[in-house]
C-alpha cells in the first residue's frame, strides 16, 4: 500500500501544475478543473493528430522516489512541477502492468493505461532533466521514468495522505507502454 504525497491541477496547458489540499476525480473525464480533463484527448500534439481519440491520459501520476533520485543527481523538483496530478510514495508505478487499478482514498479508482512519454518541455524546465528521466535497461531498451497515465473509473476526492491500494489485472500481464 502506498500514499498520496501531493495533488495538483492546472486549468491551462502550463507545464507545471499548482498543488492543492485535494483534487476531485470525475469518472470517464479526469481531474476536475484540469486542462487535460475530457473523454477525448486533450494533449495538444495528440489533438493535432486526431482530436477524436480517447483520452488515455486523464490523470498523470509520478512516484516521489523519482524526485529523490533526481535530487541525488543535482536537480530540484517539487510535486506538481513535472505536470503530474498525483504524487505518490510507496508504489512502484513503473513496475505495474497495464490495466492495474489504483484505489485512492474513499472512492476514487484509476486504471493505469501506460507510461508518460517525457518531452522537450522537461528539458526547458531544467537543463539535463530530460536525460535524467530517461534510462536504458540491461538490453539497451529505453526506460521512461516520468510517471504513468491513467483513466478515472470511479470519481472521488483525492487528498494528501490518502492511501493507495493496488489491484493487479488478470495474467498474463501486459507491460506498460507509452501513451
N, C-alpha and C positions, 0 to 999 in steps of 0.2 A: 504494500500500500504506500502511496505517495501523498504529497500535499501540494496545494496551490500556494506559491510564494507571492505572486503578483498577478493582477489582471489589468488589461489595457484595451483602449479602443481609440479610434480617430475617425471623425466624420469626413475627413478629407483623405486623399491618397498620399499623405505625407509618409516619409519612410518610417519615422519613429511614431509611437503612439503614447498618449497620455495615460498614466496609471490612475486607477480608482480603487476604492474600497471593495467595489463589487461591479460585475457586469451581468447583463441578462442575456441568456441564450434563447433564441427563438427557433423552434423546430422547423427544419427544412430551409432556414434562412441564414442563420449565423448569429453574430453579436449585434444586438440592438444598438443602433447609432453608429455602427462602424461602416466605413466606405465599402468594405468587401461583402456586406450583407446582401443576400439575394439568392433566388433559386437558380439563376443563370450566372455565369462567370462575371466577375467584376474587375479582375486583374487586367489592367489596361492593355498589355500586349496580347492577352488571350481574347479580349473583347475585339481587338482589331482583326484577329484571325477568324473568329466565329462567335458573335455575341449570343448565340442561342445554345451554346454548350452548357451542360450542367455545371454548377458551381461546386467543385470538389474541394475548394479552399475557403470554406465558410469560417473556419476557426484555425488559427495558427498557434501551435504550442511549441515552446522551447524549454529544454531542461536547463535548470540553473547551473548544473555541473559544467555545461559548456562555458558559462561565464567564468567559472573557477579556472578552467583550462586556459581561456583567453587571458585572464588576469596574470596567470603564470607566464604567459608569452609576452606580457608587457602591454596588453590592451586594457582599456577601461570601458566596460559595457555594463549598463544597468538594465533592469527589467523594462520592457517596452521599447527600448531603443533600437532593437532589430526588427520591430514591426510585429512582434507576437502579441496575441491576445491573452494567452495564459502562460505564465512562467511556472514550471513545476520543479519539485525536488523529490528524489527517491524513486522515480520511474524511468527505466531505460527506454525512453521513447524511440530511439533509433533502432533498438533491438526487437521492437514489436512487429508482428506480421500485419499485413494489410487486412482490414476488417476487424481489428481489435476494437473493443468497446471500452470507453473510459466513463465510469460513473463518477460524477463530481458533485460534491455537496449533497443536498437532499434529493434533487430530482433530475439534474442535468445528465444527459447521456450523449456522448460524442463517439462517432465511428471514425477511426483513422483511415484516411484514403491514400496517403502517400507522403513522400518527402518534399520539403520545401527545396526548391532549386535556387540557391543563392545567386543573386545577380549583381551587376556592377554598382548598384546603389549602396551595397555593403562596403565596397571599396571607396566610394565617395564619402561615406560616413567616417571611416578611419582607414588611412592608407595601410595596406598589408592585410586588412581584415578578411578580404575575400579568400586569399590563400590560407588563412588561419582556420576558416570554416570549411575548407575542403581538405581531403586527405586521400591517401591511396592505401588499399588493403594489401595483404601479402601476395595477392595475384596481380596487383597493379591496377585494380579496378577503382574508379572514382568513388569516394565516400563523401556524401553530403551531410554535414553536421549541423545545419542551421534550423533544425526542428522538423516537425511533422505538421501535416494539414489534416483537417477532418471536417465532417458534416455533423450538424446537430440533429439527432434523432428525437430527443426529448428535451424540451426547453427547461429553463430554470435559472435561478440566481446562482452565480459563482462568486465566492468571496475568498479573500486572503485567508489562509489556514484551513480551507475546506479539504477534506480527504479525497483522494483519487483511488478508485478501485478498478483494477484491470480485469477484463474478461476476454480471454483469447478466443478466436474463432475456431471452428472445427478444422481438423487436419485434413489434407496437407496444408500447411501454412504457405502463404504467398509472401515473398519478401517485399518490403517497401520499395517503390519506385518513385521517381519524381512525378509530381502532378502540377 
